[in-house]
Amino acid sequence: MATYTKFLSFTEAVAEKVHNLGSDTLTVALTNTLPVNTNTVLANITQISYTNCSTRAITTTSSTQTAGTYKLTLTDLTLTATGAVGPFRYVVIYNDTATNDELISFFDYGSALTLASGDTFVLDFDAGNGFLTIV
């Protein structure tokens, strides 16, 4: 199971209208270098090559508020390799619509992964609890 870490700047970015989570394009960045939770923008991340990787854009299922609790639900994303992809250990979620590609969070998969041509990697977002909630 992957370990989730929120970038600290995300909280301030939400409060200062950097993110519109209901309509902005969230995207995946892959890295084999440990992100630091004080990173703020995509330029802080050392990415791998995506030449042989399918689309990394994430589809938003819902962006809702009920009784004062906001929940963002994302559709699972399947990355497909058309050649070697990786190695990568960390999957970073960032806002591709925001001016500076502000970071949201990352997942640590515990060890480096490499995809061979035809391999797939599924980012399984929790449909019940949502990708994130704000209370």
N, C-alpha and C positions, 0 to 999 in steps of 0.2 A: 504494500500500500504506500502511495506517495504521501510525503509530508507537505502540508500547505503552509506557506509563509506570506503574510501581507507586507507589501512595501509600506514603510511608515508614512511616506508622503501622500499615499492614497487618501487618507482621512482628510487632510487639509485640501487636497485637490477636489474632493467631492464638495466640501464646504464652500470652496471658492469658484464653483461652476466650471471646472475644467472638464468634468465628465458629464455626459448625458447618457447614462447607462442603458436607457430604453431605446436609443436610436444610434449611438455611436458604434463604429466597427471595432470590435475587440479581436485581437489577433494573437497568435502564438509565436513566440521566439524560442528557439532551441539553443542551448549552450552547454558546454562541458566545463565551464568555469563557474564556481559558486557565486551566485549573486549575493549582494549584501543588502540587508533590508533597508539601509539608508540610501540605496540607489533611487533615482527619481525618474529618469527618462531612458528610453531604449538605447541611446548612445552610450550609456554606462555599461551595457551588456555586450560581452564578446560572443557574437553569434556564429553558428556553424554555417556552411554553405547550404542553400536550399535548391540548388540546381536540379536535384533528382527528387524533390519533394512536392507532393500535391499542395493544394491551397491550404493556408494556415488561418484563414478567416473563420471566426466562430459565429454561429447563428444564435441570436437571442430568441428564446422561446417565449419568455414573458418578463415583464418589468412591472411589478405590482406593489401596492401598499394596502395592507389590511390592518385595521386597528392600531395604526401608528408604526407598524413594522414593514419595512421595505424588503422585497425579495427579488433577486435577479436569478432567473433560471435560464441556463444555456443548453443548447442541443449538443449531445456528444459529438466530438470531432474525430474523424478517422483520417490519419495521415497515411498516405500511400507512397512507397518508394518506387521510383522508376529506374533506379540505380542506387548505389550505396549512399546512405544518409547517416551521418554521425561520425564519431560517437557524440552522444549528448546524455547528460544526466538530469538536467534541469529544464523544465518547461515553464517559460515566463508568459504571463498574460499581460498584454498592454493595450492601450487605447490608441488605435491607428488613426482615429479621426482627430484626436487632440493635437494641437499645434506641435508639441514636442514629443509626441508618442509616449505620454506619461505611463509609468508602470503601475500595475495593480497588485499582482501577486506572482508567486512562483511555486512550483511543485518540485520536490526533490525525490527522485526515483531510487535513490540509494546506491546505484552503481551505473556506470556508463552503458548506454544502449547503442547498438548500431543496427540499422535496417539494411537488408540486402534488397536487391531489385525484386519487387512484388510483395515484400513484407508490408504489413500495416501496423500502426500504433494507434490505439484508441484512447482518447482523453475522455474518460467517463465522468461527466459532470453529474452531480447528485440532483436528479429531477425532483425529488421530494422536498429536500431541505433548501434547494437552490444553490447556485454557485456562491452567493454571498447574501447576507442579510444585514440590514441596518436597523437597529432598534432605537 
